[in-house]
């Protein structure tokens, strides 16, 4: 008999996210899950549980509700100070950005927000001024919101320090975050976010390549770069990520968000784990991503709040066979939300993604992009004992309840999380 220290039973519908019998969501009706020492040890029908599992620990009764693996958010920016609400309203104040109101200069509705609201430079300034404890307190608040909405694993980027000392500070905060909250954190170094004010481009790229990347090796699992006209050129991106790859970092890219460009092509060339945003990716680039096994991490929240943003080429991704993941893209400028379920809703409503696409995109495919395939984003023997009880009868109801949090129990590492 299997020994367990946690059992979740009476799941009206258990979605394991392990394909079975032609069902990509791996649904088990009237299901149950058992775990020990933070890992799943048994999955099956509730009627078979008592004959297979001996419980010496906690019992969670799902009460006929829907149970999913803990959600996996593959693109977040949770360490920052201050607010950019002014940027949000400034973008919305110009119905047609190409025809500004009389008496006002044109304001390009870019995620950089380089208008009167302050943009990324404002966040960098406020984050540099904040002490580590303040940043950790803020990041913990974000982490608790992720957990409250059913997200148990996040990829977490730096990128608001933009020099060696400040980026070190942000990585230190990310390393401490699991000590104050049970969320799983996959750290990413995003020194190549934008070029900081007052620094020459060549000087800053050299600092990333020669100083920051060697200094942060082993502390960040991934290196990310934003390859778009407002940020870094294709040549700069190749130099930065090429060096990161030599040093053993996994690679991620912000790519083709603002305009067409080489970002997706570079992701495929270098074998990146993910290419993110991708609103302007082409069919040929989609095919290259699919051949290289690069996951397309899509960010509906940022797309939703930036006027004029086109939809990513979902049909082309399907045609090419690209693996698609969904992210909240929590950040202070364009997506101030920790709700991955709301991002799923936006992807369905605005882009026409299917239930299966967004469910897998927020679980199994997101985990794949983080190197956690078969470990996170699924419920199977050996996977993390991360699960969420949603107060719904079927997974269709999760994106259907627009902006309403239906997560009632979040389990991380075999323990139910309690909101502070």
Protein Blocks (a to p, Z undefined) as FASTA:
>chain_A
ZZdfbdcehifbacehpaeehianlpaehiadddeehiafbdcdfklmmmmpccdddddd
ekhpacddddddfbdcfbcgdjfklmmmmmmmmmblmlccehiacddfbfklpafnnpmm
lmmmmmmmpcfklmmmmmmmmmmmmmmnopabdcddehinopaklmmmmmmmmmmmmmmo
cbdcdddddfklbccehiafklmmmmmmmmmmmmmgojambdcddddfklccfklmmmmm
mmmmmnopacdddehklbgcfklmmmmmnopabdehjlmpcfklmmmmmmnopacdddfk
lmmmmghiacddfklmmmnopacdddekiafkloccfbfklmmmmmmmmnopafklmmmm
mmmmmmmmnopghkgopacehiacddddddbfbfklmmmmghiafbfbdceehiacddZZ
